[in-house]
Amino acid sequence: MVEINLLPQQYRKQSEPSAWRFATYALIPVTVAAILIPEVMTATRAGDLRKQIDSLNGEAAALAPADREYRQLTGEKTQLEQITSIANQLREGKTYWTNDLAAFTAQLPTGSGVSVKSMTIKSLDANALGSLQQTGVYSGKNVSREIDLTGSASSQQAVVTFLRTFETNPNFGVNFRSMQADGETGQYSFNASVGIVQAAAAPATDPATPGSAPAAPAAPAGTTQGGGSVN
């Protein structure tokens, strides 16, 4: 059987199947798939990321107490380190003033005719020592502390003898300041400092070790007044 198209020529192309039409129909699902597939993948990835975020948030919440404790312990450690540093500085610069007084009184000459009215113990830093040594005071002696003295004596020679006792001792030094005579009483008032030479550093003793000597108390502030007579 033979089919004959009796339509005019200008209408024949409209009724004939078109390859572009089939291509258009095929392109629609491809386009839809190209749009939906990335969307689905993005949504899936976003869901996975949200699950990971929720998991990490849960872990962070569980670790929060440990983190607070860690921060607290870190702060306490810093404070302890500061306290330990200050304690070490104080220990290194500790002044055993009771030992100094004992050494000073043991060196006092007998029958010198000198009366000590007041005395003050103070530390002497390296800068102050250097300045004094430049003027000839404490030359060649590593003086770390000073005992400031005021007193009276029956004569000039008594003051000289008193101070020379410390000047000739390698453990002491003398910084003479002034002397005045009282015309009414015939007494001489004087002002001087006796420097204490720093001893060589000894190994630190553990307080917990049996037989270790207890640390001496810190030096008192201010001036010690007294009318003790050195005879």
Buried (B, 14 or more C-beta within 10 A) or exposed (E): EEEEEEEEEEEEEEEEEEEEEEEEEEEEEEEEEEEEEEEEEEEEEEEEEEEEEEEEEEEEEEEEEEEEEEEEEEEEEEEEEEEEEEEEEEEEEEBBBEEBBEBBEEEBBEEBBBBBBBBBBBEBEEEEBEEBBEEEBBEEBBBBBBBBBBBBBBBEEBBBBBBEBBBEBEBBBBBBEEBEEEEEEEBBBBBBBBBBBBEEEEEEEEEEEEEEEEEEEEBEEEEEEEEBEBE
